Amino acid sequence: MLAEVVRSDTAADRTRAELTEQTRVGEALVRGLVRAQLALAVRMSLVVAIGLGGLPLLFAIAPSIGRATLFGVNLPWLLLGVVSFPFLIAVGWVYVRLAERNEQDFTHLVQRPER
């Protein structure tokens, strides 16, 4: 009976203790999660900066596109004023999904049984 109680201290329990007590191992695990989330945020920011910031550059390089009209409205107004919102919502949705995946990977790493 006592041996079974001692064996219940699995690697996952030790890893959780490392996180709770903020030991070096726990700090390294949390630092890895923070780095992954930061890298994701930087990538998504670049997508937005290129996607939305590239439009004015496109209009400056190709003035004919900047003067085009669609449904009686200038194309730059449609792209920057209307299309940008669904684009931002889509990027936000992707960001949330990938951030949740990072957190799930972290949770699986912490709760992984010892082999």
C-alpha positions as CSV (number, residue, x, y, z in Angstrom):
1,M,0.0,0.0,0.0
2,L,2.7,2.5,1.0
3,A,4.6,1.7,-2.3
4,E,1.5,2.7,-4.3
5,V,1.2,6.0,-2.5
6,V,4.9,6.8,-3.2
7,R,4.4,5.9,-6.9
8,S,1.6,8.3,-7.3
9,D,4.2,11.1,-7.4
10,T,4.5,11.0,-11.2
11,A,6.5,13.3,-13.4
12,A,3.4,15.4,-14.1
13,D,3.0,16.0,-10.4
14,R,6.7,17.0,-10.1
15,T,6.4,19.3,-13.1
16,R,3.3,21.0,-11.6
17,A,5.2,21.4,-8.4
18,E,8.1,22.9,-10.3
19,L,5.7,25.4,-11.8
20,T,3.9,26.2,-8.5
21,E,7.2,26.6,-6.6
22,Q,8.7,28.6,-9.5
23,T,11.9,26.6,-9.6
24,R,14.4,26.9,-12.5
25,V,12.7,24.1,-14.4
26,G,9.3,25.8,-13.9
27,E,10.6,29.1,-15.0
28,A,12.1,27.6,-18.1
29,L,8.8,26.0,-18.9
30,V,6.8,29.2,-18.5
31,R,9.5,31.1,-20.4
32,G,9.1,28.7,-23.3
33,L,5.3,29.3,-23.3
34,V,5.8,33.1,-23.2
35,R,8.3,32.9,-26.0
36,A,5.9,30.8,-28.1
37,Q,3.0,33.3,-27.5
38,L,5.3,36.3,-28.2
39,A,6.5,34.7,-31.5
40,L,2.9,34.1,-32.5
41,A,1.9,37.7,-31.7
42,V,4.8,39.0,-33.7
43,R,3.9,36.8,-36.7
44,M,0.3,37.9,-36.6
45,S,1.3,41.6,-36.3
46,L,3.4,41.2,-39.4
47,V,0.5,39.7,-41.2
48,V,-1.6,42.7,-40.3
49,A,1.1,45.2,-41.0
50,I,1.8,43.7,-44.4
51,G,-1.8,43.1,-45.3
52,L,-3.1,46.6,-44.3
53,G,0.1,48.6,-44.5
54,G,0.8,47.2,-48.0
55,L,-2.4,48.6,-49.4
56,P,-1.4,52.3,-49.3
57,L,2.0,51.3,-50.7
58,L,0.2,49.5,-53.5
59,F,-2.0,52.6,-54.2
60,A,1.2,54.8,-54.3
61,I,3.0,52.4,-56.7
62,A,0.1,51.8,-58.9
63,P,-2.0,55.0,-59.0
64,S,-4.5,53.4,-61.5
65,I,-5.5,50.9,-58.8
66,G,-6.0,53.7,-56.3
67,R,-8.3,55.5,-58.8
68,A,-10.4,52.5,-59.6
69,T,-14.0,52.4,-58.5
70,L,-16.2,49.5,-57.7
71,F,-20.0,49.9,-57.2
72,G,-19.4,53.7,-57.5
73,V,-17.0,53.7,-54.5
74,N,-13.3,54.2,-54.8
75,L,-11.4,50.9,-54.4
76,P,-9.1,52.2,-51.6
77,W,-12.1,53.2,-49.5
78,L,-13.6,49.7,-50.0
79,L,-10.4,47.9,-49.1
80,L,-9.4,50.0,-46.2
81,G,-12.8,50.9,-44.9
82,V,-14.8,47.7,-45.4
83,V,-12.6,44.7,-46.3
84,S,-10.1,45.5,-43.5
85,F,-12.6,44.6,-40.8
86,P,-13.3,41.0,-41.9
87,F,-9.5,40.7,-42.4
88,L,-8.8,41.8,-38.8
89,I,-11.5,39.5,-37.5
90,A,-10.0,36.6,-39.4
91,V,-6.5,37.4,-38.1
92,G,-7.8,37.6,-34.6
93,W,-9.6,34.3,-34.9
94,V,-6.5,32.6,-36.2
95,Y,-4.4,34.2,-33.4
96,V,-6.8,32.9,-30.7
97,R,-6.8,29.4,-32.1
98,L,-3.0,29.2,-32.4
99,A,-2.6,30.8,-28.9
100,E,-5.0,28.2,-27.5
101,R,-3.0,25.4,-29.3
102,N,0.2,26.8,-27.6
103,E,-1.4,26.6,-24.2
104,Q,-2.7,23.1,-24.9
105,D,0.7,21.9,-25.9
106,F,2.1,23.4,-22.7
107,T,-0.6,21.7,-20.7
108,H,0.1,18.4,-22.4
109,L,3.8,18.9,-21.7
110,V,3.2,19.5,-18.0
111,Q,0.8,16.6,-17.6
112,R,2.7,14.1,-19.7
113,P,3.3,10.9,-17.8
114,E,6.9,9.8,-17.2
115,R,8.0,7.0,-19.6
